[in-house]
Amino acid sequence: MSRADSPALHRRLVELLRDRSVRFGTFTLASGKQSDFYVDARQTTLHAEGAATIAALVLDRLHPDVVGIGGPVTGADPISGAVAALSWQRGRPVHGFMVRKEPKGHGLQNWVEGRSNLPNGSKVCVIEDTVTTGGSLVRAIEKVQEAGLDVAQVICIVDREEGGAARVAATGVELEALVTRSELRG
């Protein structure tokens, strides 16, 4: 799959998200907000076709100098794993990493796992499945920077269009969304 396939892949991702991940009702989000719209993106990121579709779309968007991809556990984990595997198959290795919610209480006590695959100053993409306010994403960006990596790009699968993009932009990097709330509701 290549950039030429991106419009078809994008349409398919929207279909997969609508079928597998979007729910309507009354929900309390991680941000504490109430919503009538919920996206359980893991139902798509952990689905075989969903993972392959997302990996292709993300890999095609990555800046040429990006050599690592990861983000907050658990939302980013299946995405970074799928992208890393596809990148190897395509001959453009992009290593995965994970940003913990808190460091392990033993061993190396790392915030960022997989860091040894990425030399200091490596350009990386921070990825997230769903962004609402952007709080967990901003914390992950800070931890990645503190670990000595250069956050060159930030991508999410779904932007709920509730302020997260502005909050991420305040870190100096623009949030790119594969799909927006408007597209999923449309």
C-alpha positions as CSV (number, residue, x, y, z in Angstrom):
1,M,0.0,0.0,0.0
2,S,1.3,3.5,-0.8
3,R,0.2,7.1,-0.7
4,A,-1.8,6.5,-3.9
5,D,-4.0,4.2,-1.8
6,S,-4.5,6.7,1.0
7,P,-8.0,8.0,0.1
8,A,-9.3,4.4,-0.1
9,L,-7.5,3.4,3.1
10,H,-8.9,6.5,4.8
11,R,-12.5,5.7,3.8
12,R,-12.0,2.1,5.0
13,L,-10.6,3.3,8.3
14,V,-13.7,5.5,8.8
15,E,-15.9,2.5,8.1
16,L,-14.0,0.3,10.5
17,L,-14.1,2.9,13.2
18,R,-17.9,3.4,12.7
19,D,-18.5,-0.3,12.7
20,R,-16.2,-1.4,15.5
21,S,-15.4,1.6,17.8
22,V,-18.1,4.3,17.7
23,R,-20.9,4.2,20.3
24,F,-23.7,6.6,21.1
25,G,-25.3,6.9,24.6
26,T,-24.1,8.6,27.8
27,F,-20.4,8.2,28.7
28,T,-17.9,9.6,31.1
29,L,-14.6,10.2,29.2
30,A,-11.0,9.9,30.7
31,S,-11.0,13.7,30.9
32,G,-14.1,13.5,33.2
33,K,-16.3,15.1,30.7
34,Q,-19.8,13.7,29.8
35,S,-20.4,12.8,26.2
36,D,-23.1,11.3,24.0
37,F,-20.4,10.0,21.7
38,Y,-17.7,7.5,22.6
39,V,-14.8,6.1,20.5
40,D,-13.3,2.8,21.8
41,A,-10.5,2.9,19.2
42,R,-8.8,-0.2,20.6
43,Q,-11.6,-2.2,19.0
44,T,-10.2,-1.1,15.7
45,T,-6.4,-0.8,16.5
46,L,-6.5,-4.4,17.8
47,H,-8.5,-5.7,14.8
48,A,-6.3,-7.3,12.1
49,E,-7.6,-5.2,9.2
50,G,-7.8,-2.1,11.4
51,A,-4.2,-2.4,12.6
52,A,-2.9,-2.9,9.0
53,T,-5.0,0.0,7.7
54,I,-3.8,2.3,10.4
55,A,-0.2,1.2,10.1
56,A,-0.2,2.0,6.4
57,L,-1.8,5.4,6.8
58,V,0.5,6.4,9.7
59,L,3.7,5.1,7.9
60,D,2.8,7.1,4.8
61,R,2.4,10.3,6.9
62,L,5.7,9.9,8.9
63,H,8.3,12.6,8.2
64,P,11.3,11.0,6.4
65,D,13.6,11.6,9.4
66,V,11.3,9.9,12.0
67,V,12.9,6.7,13.3
68,G,10.7,5.9,16.3
69,I,7.0,5.8,17.1
70,G,5.1,5.4,20.4
71,G,3.0,7.1,22.9
72,P,0.9,6.6,26.1
73,V,0.3,3.0,27.1
74,T,-2.2,1.3,26.3
75,G,-3.7,3.3,23.5
76,A,-0.6,3.7,21.5
77,D,0.9,0.2,21.9
78,P,-1.0,-1.7,19.2
79,I,-0.5,1.2,16.8
80,S,3.3,1.6,17.3
81,G,3.7,-2.2,17.1
82,A,1.8,-2.4,13.8
83,V,3.7,0.6,12.3
84,A,7.1,-0.9,13.4
85,A,6.3,-4.2,11.8
86,L,5.1,-2.7,8.5
87,S,8.1,-0.3,8.5
88,W,10.5,-3.2,8.6
89,Q,8.6,-5.0,5.8
90,R,8.8,-1.8,3.6
91,G,12.5,-1.4,4.3
92,R,12.2,1.8,6.4
93,P,12.7,0.7,10.0
94,V,10.8,2.8,12.5
95,H,11.2,1.4,16.1
96,G,8.4,1.4,18.6
97,F,8.5,2.7,22.2
98,M,6.0,3.0,25.0
99,V,5.4,5.9,27.5
100,R,4.4,4.5,30.9
101,K,1.9,6.2,33.2
102,E,4.5,6.0,35.9
103,P,8.0,4.5,36.0
104,K,8.5,0.9,37.1
105,G,9.3,0.6,40.8
106,H,12.2,-1.8,40.0
107,G,14.9,-2.4,37.4
108,L,15.7,0.7,35.3
109,Q,12.6,2.6,36.4
110,N,12.0,3.9,32.9
111,W,9.2,6.2,31.8
112,V,10.0,5.4,28.1
113,E,10.4,1.7,27.2
114,G,12.2,0.8,24.0
115,R,14.4,3.8,24.4
116,S,17.6,1.8,23.8
117,N,16.7,1.3,20.2
118,L,16.8,5.1,19.7
119,P,20.0,7.2,20.1
120,N,19.8,10.5,21.9
121,G,18.2,13.2,19.7
122,S,16.4,10.7,17.5
123,K,13.3,12.2,15.8
124,V,10.2,10.4,16.8
125,C,6.4,10.5,16.3
126,V,4.2,10.4,19.4
127,I,1.0,8.5,18.6
128,E,-2.3,8.2,20.4
129,D,-5.6,6.4,19.5
130,T,-8.1,9.0,20.6
131,V,-7.6,12.6,21.7
132,T,-10.1,14.7,23.6
133,T,-8.4,17.3,25.7
134,G,-4.9,16.1,24.9
135,G,-3.8,15.8,28.5
136,S,-2.3,12.3,28.4
137,L,-0.7,13.1,25.0
138,V,1.0,16.2,26.3
139,R,2.3,14.3,29.3
140,A,3.7,11.7,27.0
141,I,5.4,14.3,24.8
142,E,7.0,15.8,27.9
143,K,8.3,12.4,29.0
144,V,9.7,11.6,25.6
145,Q,11.5,14.9,25.4
146,E,12.9,14.4,29.0
147,A,14.2,11.0,27.8
148,G,16.3,12.8,25.2
149,L,14.2,12.2,22.0
150,D,13.1,14.9,19.6
151,V,9.3,14.9,19.1
152,A,9.1,15.8,15.4
153,Q,5.5,14.7,14.8
154,V,2.3,13.9,16.7
155,I,-0.5,11.8,15.2
156,C,-3.8,10.4,16.5
157,I,-6.2,8.0,15.0
158,V,-9.3,10.0,16.1
159,D,-9.4,13.7,17.2
160,R,-12.7,14.3,19.1
161,E,-12.3,18.0,18.3
162,E,-12.6,19.0,21.9
163,G,-9.5,21.1,22.4
164,G,-6.8,18.5,22.2
165,A,-5.2,19.8,19.0
166,A,-4.7,23.3,20.6
167,R,-3.3,21.8,23.7
168,V,-0.8,19.7,21.7
169,A,0.1,22.7,19.5
170,A,1.1,24.6,22.7
171,T,4.0,22.0,22.9
172,G,5.3,23.3,19.5
173,V,4.1,20.3,17.4
174,E,0.9,20.2,15.4
175,L,-1.5,17.3,16.0
176,E,-2.4,15.4,12.8
177,A,-5.5,13.3,12.9
178,L,-6.3,10.4,10.6
179,V,-10.0,10.8,11.3
180,T,-12.0,13.5,13.1
181,R,-15.2,13.4,15.2
182,S,-17.0,15.2,12.4
183,E,-16.1,12.5,9.9
184,L,-17.3,9.8,12.3
185,R,-20.6,11.5,13.0
186,G,-21.2,12.5,9.4
